[in-house]
Amino acid sequence: MNILHIDPSRRDLSRRFLRLPFRLYADAPQWVPPMAFDAARMLDSRRNPFYQHSAAAFFLAEEGGRDVGRLAVLDNAHYNSYNATRTAFFYLFECEPNPQAALGLFAAAGEWASSRGLTEIIGPKGFTALDGMGLLVRGFEHRPALGIPYNPPYYADLILEAGFAPDGDTLSGRVDRNLQLSDKIRRAAQLVQKRIGLRVERFTSRAELRAFVPRLAGLYNAALEGTSGNTPLTPDEARSMAQQIIWFADPRLIKLIFKGDELAGFLFAYPDISAAIQRSGGRLWPLGWADLLTELRRTKCLNVNGMGVLPRFRGLGATALLFCELYDSVLAGGFEFADVVQIGAENARMLNEIRGLEIDFNKTHRMFRREF
């Protein structure tokens, strides 16, 4: 077994790192490849704003002349400074059912992180807030929402054998358009708008959404005050994430809840283009772009990739308003269902508030942690 610490500027090694999952998932119809330009940018220190303040290392496991595994490890200095921690993230883990390869990859990642003064490693967790986190441990028969991880069942065993322990679950599920939204939720949404003075901000065009982005980043960062486990956005990160969002977003499906000028909640939903990405292998050229635009118009699935109520508004009915907006988006857009992603399993209050939506929570993702 040979563990290579790859130099991302070496095009041949970067290509091997990026292409490995395509072989591993060749017979997995549920797997959706990343967009090729997004995947390449993760390794590109010139284009990825993450590298303006932080560092990452990339490893390949090679055996018998074949690549059998890969792993990225991140030292997010911005995260550690904000949270007063010394934490590394692991990400982009892919591996054959080969315990020695997995052990070698995580050993190399641990050595790199320890050499930088970090004392623990958690993951899977990526570069930005848009990167889906966790390892799929339930619901392998379902295709995930766009950007949410998919992996074989044996990955959890490989990670546990490498000395990690479970560190929290998130739940993802589906809302059907045939659901009869309960009068209780509707009444709660109407009541909270009157009693607390909440309003819903909607967008009608990409230009309007793009103009709002600088303010949105400021609102996001302000919402993190007093919280832990999050990272404020730098201006460059906000612009980069906005570009990822805007190019395939339907502005009508992105909604913000305010009390006065204060952000109270948000809903980021997108038409599901996973089928087109599968057909193109994540590449827009030469034909992927046209197919993607067609899929945007014909898809019957809505991906809800970001949804939440800020802490001081929880338990007041704001969640009911948020889910009324979600349900109305499904109906107005002609979608058959919506995939709601990665609600914390420990978030009992939110799970209780959305019980009336009858979400079929059919997927569980799990975080893992190991101290050095």
C-alpha positions as CSV (number, residue, x, y, z in Angstrom):
1,M,0.0,0.0,0.0
2,N,1.4,3.4,-1.0
3,I,-0.2,6.7,0.3
4,L,0.6,9.6,-2.0
5,H,0.4,13.2,-0.7
6,I,-0.5,14.7,-4.0
7,D,0.5,18.1,-5.3
8,P,-2.8,19.6,-6.7
9,S,-0.7,21.6,-9.2
10,R,0.2,18.3,-10.8
11,R,-2.5,17.9,-13.4
12,D,-2.0,14.1,-13.7
13,L,-2.3,13.5,-10.0
14,S,-5.3,15.9,-9.6
15,R,-7.0,14.0,-12.5
16,R,-6.5,10.7,-10.7
17,F,-7.9,12.1,-7.5
18,L,-11.0,13.5,-9.2
19,R,-11.7,10.5,-11.4
20,L,-11.6,7.8,-8.8
21,P,-15.3,8.1,-7.7
22,F,-16.4,7.5,-11.3
23,R,-15.0,4.0,-11.2
24,L,-16.2,3.2,-7.7
25,Y,-19.8,4.3,-8.5
26,A,-20.0,2.9,-12.0
27,D,-22.8,0.5,-11.0
28,A,-24.5,2.9,-8.5
29,P,-27.6,4.5,-10.1
30,Q,-28.2,6.7,-7.1
31,W,-24.8,8.5,-7.2
32,V,-24.7,12.0,-8.7
33,P,-21.3,13.2,-9.7
34,P,-20.2,16.7,-8.7
35,M,-20.1,19.4,-11.3
36,A,-16.7,19.1,-12.9
37,F,-15.7,22.8,-12.4
38,D,-16.8,22.7,-8.7
39,A,-14.8,19.6,-8.1
40,A,-11.7,21.0,-9.8
41,R,-12.0,24.3,-7.9
42,M,-11.6,22.4,-4.6
43,L,-8.0,21.6,-5.5
44,D,-7.3,25.0,-7.0
45,S,-5.6,27.4,-4.6
46,R,-5.9,30.3,-7.2
47,R,-9.7,30.1,-7.7
48,N,-10.9,28.8,-4.3
49,P,-11.3,31.6,-1.7
50,F,-10.8,29.0,1.0
51,Y,-7.1,29.1,0.4
52,Q,-6.9,32.8,1.2
53,H,-7.1,31.9,4.9
54,S,-6.7,28.1,5.2
55,A,-5.0,25.0,3.9
56,A,-5.8,21.5,2.7
57,A,-4.0,18.3,1.8
58,F,-5.0,15.6,-0.6
59,F,-4.1,11.9,-0.4
60,L,-4.4,8.9,-2.8
61,A,-4.0,5.3,-1.7
62,E,-2.3,3.2,-4.4
63,E,-2.0,-0.6,-4.5
64,G,-0.9,-2.8,-7.2
65,G,-0.7,0.1,-9.7
66,R,-4.3,1.1,-9.0
67,D,-5.8,4.0,-7.1
68,V,-8.0,2.4,-4.4
69,G,-8.9,5.3,-2.2
70,R,-8.6,9.1,-1.6
71,L,-9.1,11.6,1.1
72,A,-8.9,15.4,1.7
73,V,-8.1,17.0,5.1
74,L,-8.8,20.6,5.8
75,D,-7.3,23.1,8.2
76,N,-10.0,25.8,8.2
77,A,-8.2,28.5,10.2
78,H,-11.3,30.8,9.9
79,Y,-13.5,28.1,11.5
80,N,-10.9,27.4,14.3
81,S,-10.5,31.1,15.1
82,Y,-14.2,31.8,15.2
83,N,-14.9,28.7,17.4
84,A,-11.7,28.7,19.5
85,T,-11.0,25.1,18.4
86,R,-8.1,23.2,16.8
87,T,-10.1,21.0,14.5
88,A,-9.4,19.4,11.2
89,F,-12.1,18.3,8.7
90,F,-11.9,15.2,6.5
91,Y,-13.8,15.3,3.2
92,L,-14.0,13.7,-0.2
93,F,-13.4,10.2,1.3
94,E,-13.8,7.5,-1.3
95,C,-12.4,4.0,-1.0
96,E,-12.7,0.4,-2.1
97,P,-13.7,-2.1,0.6
98,N,-10.1,-2.1,1.7
99,P,-9.5,-1.4,5.4
100,Q,-5.7,-1.0,4.9
101,A,-6.2,1.7,2.4
102,A,-8.7,3.6,4.6
103,L,-6.3,3.2,7.6
104,G,-3.4,4.5,5.6
105,L,-5.4,7.5,4.3
106,F,-6.6,8.5,7.8
107,A,-3.2,8.0,9.3
108,A,-1.7,10.4,6.7
109,A,-4.4,12.9,7.3
110,G,-3.9,12.7,11.0
111,E,-0.1,13.3,10.7
112,W,-0.7,16.3,8.5
113,A,-3.3,17.8,10.9
114,S,-1.1,17.1,14.0
115,S,1.9,18.8,12.3
116,R,-0.3,21.9,12.1
117,G,-1.2,21.9,15.8
118,L,-4.7,20.5,15.3
119,T,-6.0,18.1,18.0
120,E,-9.1,16.4,16.5
121,I,-10.6,15.6,13.1
122,I,-14.3,15.5,12.3
123,G,-16.2,14.9,9.1
124,P,-17.1,14.4,6.4
125,K,-17.3,18.2,6.3
126,G,-16.3,20.4,3.3
127,F,-15.0,23.8,2.3
128,T,-18.2,25.8,2.5
129,A,-21.6,25.9,4.0
130,L,-23.0,24.7,0.6
131,D,-21.1,21.4,0.9
132,G,-23.3,18.6,2.2
133,M,-21.9,17.0,5.3
134,G,-21.9,13.6,6.9
135,L,-21.7,10.0,5.7
136,L,-24.9,8.3,4.5
137,V,-25.8,5.5,6.9
138,R,-29.5,4.9,6.0
139,G,-31.4,5.3,2.8
140,F,-28.9,3.9,0.3
141,E,-31.7,3.0,-2.2
142,H,-32.6,6.7,-2.7
143,R,-30.9,9.3,-4.8
144,P,-29.8,12.2,-2.6
145,A,-30.7,15.8,-3.2
146,L,-28.1,17.7,-5.3
147,G,-24.9,18.3,-3.3
148,I,-25.8,15.9,-0.5
149,P,-23.4,13.0,-0.1
150,Y,-24.0,9.5,-1.3
151,N,-21.7,6.5,-0.4
152,P,-21.8,2.7,-0.1
153,P,-22.9,1.2,3.2
154,Y,-19.4,-0.2,4.0
155,Y,-17.8,3.3,4.4
156,A,-19.1,3.6,8.0
157,D,-17.2,0.5,8.9
158,L,-14.0,1.7,7.4
159,I,-14.2,5.0,9.3
160,L,-15.0,3.3,12.6
161,E,-12.1,0.9,12.1
162,A,-9.9,4.0,11.6
163,G,-10.7,5.0,15.2
164,F,-13.6,7.4,14.7
165,A,-16.7,7.6,16.8
166,P,-20.2,8.8,15.7
167,D,-20.8,12.5,16.4
168,G,-24.3,13.4,15.4
169,D,-26.9,12.6,12.7
170,T,-28.9,14.7,10.3
171,L,-32.2,13.6,8.6
172,S,-33.4,14.1,5.1
173,G,-36.8,13.4,3.7
174,R,-39.5,14.1,1.2
175,V,-42.6,16.2,1.2
176,D,-45.3,15.1,-1.3
177,R,-47.5,17.7,-3.1
178,N,-50.6,15.5,-2.3
179,L,-50.1,16.3,1.4
180,Q,-53.0,18.1,2.9
181,L,-51.3,20.8,4.9
182,S,-53.0,20.9,8.3
183,D,-55.1,23.9,9.2
184,K,-53.1,24.1,12.5
185,I,-49.9,24.9,10.5
186,R,-51.7,27.4,8.3
187,R,-53.2,29.1,11.4
188,A,-49.9,29.2,13.2
189,A,-48.2,30.8,10.2
190,Q,-50.9,33.5,9.9
191,L,-50.8,34.1,13.6
192,V,-47.0,34.5,13.8
193,Q,-47.1,37.0,11.0
194,K,-49.6,39.2,12.8
195,R,-48.3,38.7,16.4
196,I,-44.5,39.0,15.8
197,G,-44.6,41.1,12.6
198,L,-42.8,38.7,10.3
199,R,-42.8,39.2,6.6
200,V,-41.6,37.0,3.6
201,E,-39.1,38.5,1.1
202,R,-39.4,36.9,-2.3
203,F,-37.4,37.4,-5.5
204,T,-38.6,37.7,-9.1
205,S,-35.4,37.6,-11.1
206,R,-31.8,36.6,-11.0
207,A,-30.7,40.2,-11.2
208,E,-32.7,41.0,-8.1
209,L,-31.3,38.0,-6.3
210,R,-27.7,38.9,-7.4
211,A,-28.2,42.5,-6.1
212,F,-29.2,41.2,-2.8
213,V,-26.2,38.9,-2.3
214,P,-23.9,41.3,-0.4
215,R,-26.7,42.0,2.1
216,L,-27.4,38.3,2.4
217,A,-23.8,37.5,3.4
218,G,-24.0,40.2,6.1
219,L,-27.3,38.8,7.4
220,Y,-25.8,35.3,7.4
221,N,-22.8,36.4,9.4
222,A,-24.9,38.4,11.9
223,A,-27.1,35.3,12.4
224,L,-24.1,33.3,13.6
225,E,-23.3,35.5,16.5
226,G,-23.4,33.5,19.7
227,T,-23.5,30.2,17.9
228,S,-20.8,27.5,17.6
229,G,-19.8,25.1,14.9
230,N,-20.2,27.6,12.1
231,T,-18.0,29.9,10.1
232,P,-18.7,33.4,8.9
233,L,-18.3,34.1,5.2
234,T,-15.6,36.3,3.9
235,P,-16.6,38.6,1.0
236,D,-14.8,36.4,-1.6
237,E,-16.5,33.3,-0.2
238,A,-19.9,35.0,-0.3
239,R,-19.4,35.9,-4.0
240,S,-18.1,32.4,-4.9
241,M,-21.1,30.8,-3.2
242,A,-23.5,33.2,-4.8
243,Q,-22.2,32.2,-8.2
244,Q,-22.8,28.6,-7.4
245,I,-26.3,29.4,-6.3
246,I,-27.4,31.8,-8.9
247,W,-26.5,30.0,-12.1
248,F,-29.2,27.3,-11.7
249,A,-31.5,28.9,-9.1
250,D,-35.1,29.8,-9.6
251,P,-35.3,33.1,-7.8
252,R,-39.0,32.5,-6.9
253,L,-37.9,29.5,-4.8
254,I,-35.5,31.5,-2.6
255,K,-37.3,33.2,0.3
256,L,-36.2,35.1,3.4
257,I,-38.2,35.8,6.6
258,F,-37.7,39.1,8.3
259,K,-38.8,40.9,11.4
260,G,-38.1,44.5,10.5
261,D,-34.6,44.5,9.1
262,E,-33.6,41.4,11.1
263,L,-33.3,38.0,9.4
264,A,-35.5,35.5,11.1
265,G,-35.4,32.5,8.7
266,F,-34.6,31.4,5.2
267,L,-35.6,28.9,2.5
268,F,-33.2,28.1,-0.4
269,A,-34.8,25.7,-2.8
270,Y,-33.8,24.7,-6.3
271,P,-35.2,22.5,-9.1
272,D,-33.5,19.2,-9.0
273,I,-31.1,18.8,-12.0
274,S,-29.5,15.6,-10.8
275,A,-30.7,13.5,-13.7
276,A,-29.0,15.8,-16.2
277,I,-25.8,15.9,-14.2
278,Q,-25.7,12.1,-14.1
279,R,-26.2,12.0,-17.9
280,S,-23.4,14.4,-18.5
281,G,-21.0,13.1,-15.9
282,G,-20.9,16.6,-14.3
283,R,-19.6,18.3,-17.5
284,L,-21.4,21.2,-19.1
285,W,-19.7,21.0,-22.5
286,P,-20.3,20.2,-25.2
287,L,-23.9,19.0,-24.6
288,G,-24.4,19.1,-20.8
289,W,-25.5,22.7,-20.7
290,A,-28.5,22.3,-23.0
291,D,-29.6,19.1,-21.2
292,L,-29.3,20.9,-17.9
293,L,-31.5,23.8,-19.0
294,T,-34.1,21.3,-20.3
295,E,-34.0,19.4,-16.9
296,L,-34.6,22.7,-15.1
297,R,-37.9,23.1,-16.9
298,R,-39.1,19.5,-16.7
299,T,-38.0,18.2,-13.3
300,K,-40.7,17.3,-10.9
301,C,-38.5,17.4,-7.8
302,L,-37.6,20.4,-5.7
303,N,-34.4,20.3,-3.6
304,V,-34.5,22.3,-0.4
305,N,-30.8,22.7,0.3
306,G,-31.0,25.3,3.0
307,M,-33.8,26.0,5.5
308,G,-33.8,27.3,9.0
309,V,-35.1,29.6,11.7
310,L,-32.6,31.7,13.7
311,P,-32.4,30.7,17.4
312,R,-34.3,33.7,18.9
313,F,-37.3,33.0,16.6
314,R,-37.6,29.3,17.3
315,G,-40.6,28.0,19.1
316,L,-42.6,31.2,18.1
317,G,-44.2,29.8,15.0
318,A,-41.7,31.0,12.4
319,T,-41.0,27.4,11.4
320,A,-44.7,27.0,10.5
321,L,-44.5,30.1,8.2
322,L,-41.3,28.6,6.6
323,F,-43.0,25.3,5.8
324,C,-46.1,27.0,4.4
325,E,-43.8,28.8,2.1
326,L,-42.1,25.4,1.2
327,Y,-45.4,23.7,0.5
328,D,-46.6,26.7,-1.6
329,S,-43.4,26.6,-3.6
330,V,-44.0,22.9,-4.4
331,L,-47.6,23.7,-5.6
332,A,-46.8,26.9,-7.5
333,G,-43.8,25.4,-9.3
334,G,-45.7,22.3,-10.5
335,F,-43.4,20.0,-8.6
336,E,-44.5,16.5,-7.4
337,F,-42.4,16.5,-4.3
338,A,-39.6,18.3,-2.4
339,D,-36.5,16.8,-0.8
340,V,-35.8,18.5,2.5
341,V,-32.2,17.9,3.6
342,Q,-30.1,17.5,6.7
343,I,-32.2,18.6,9.7
344,G,-30.3,17.8,12.9
345,A,-31.7,14.7,14.5
346,E,-31.2,16.4,17.9
347,N,-33.4,19.4,16.8
348,A,-36.5,18.1,18.6
349,R,-38.2,21.5,18.6
350,M,-38.0,21.9,14.8
351,L,-38.9,18.2,14.2
352,N,-42.0,18.6,16.4
353,E,-43.0,21.9,14.7
354,I,-42.9,20.3,11.2
355,R,-44.8,17.1,12.2
356,G,-47.8,18.3,10.3
357,L,-45.9,18.2,7.0
358,E,-45.7,14.4,7.2
359,I,-42.1,14.3,5.9
360,D,-40.9,10.8,5.1
361,F,-37.4,11.0,6.6
362,N,-35.8,8.3,4.4
363,K,-32.1,9.2,4.7
364,T,-29.7,9.6,7.6
365,H,-26.2,11.1,7.5
366,R,-23.7,10.8,10.3
367,M,-20.7,12.8,11.4
368,F,-17.6,11.2,12.9
369,R,-15.0,12.5,15.3
370,R,-11.5,11.3,16.4
371,E,-9.1,13.0,18.8
372,F,-5.3,12.7,18.2
